[in-house]
Amino acid sequence: METFNDVISGDRLVLVDFFATWCQPCKMMHPVLEQVKDVLGDRIRIIKVDVDKYGATAGRYQIQSVPTLMLFRSGEMLWRGSGAVSKADLLATIDSFLK
């Protein structure tokens, strides 16, 4: 089974969505993330991490508010942002990190 570290350590750009099921802004991000995936396809991998289920991982990255989005490649955090963002803003952020 693939671990969180396995996923973020690859060559592919990974967007991590730290979320909580009770968080309303997190629920607003779900369709935005689906639209981003539709646009970018295989150029990015998007994973969701429930902070209530995976508290140790959330703690390691000092997640203090949800949603928190992070971009990783080769195990390195490239970008981090908190709060709901629009599809256009998220695509613009991701675009600068695509190879």
C-alpha positions, 0 to 999 in steps of 0.5 A: 500500500502506498504511503503519504511519503511515497506519493509526495516523493515521486517526480509528478507534481502532487497537490495535497488537500488537508481537509475535515469532513465538518469544514464547509470551505473544505466542501466548497473545494471538492468541485474545484479540485475535480475541475482542476484535475479535469483540466490538468489530467495526468500532469498532476496528482491530487490527494485528500488527507482528512486531518481527523483521521491522519492527525500525525501527518497533519501535525508533521506539516503543522496544519492549523486550519482547513482547507490547507493545500500544498504542492509537492514534488520529489518530497519537497514542499513547493507551495502552501496555502490555506482557505478556499481558492477559486479554480482560476487562482489554483490553476495559476498557482499550479501552472508555475510549478508544472514542468 
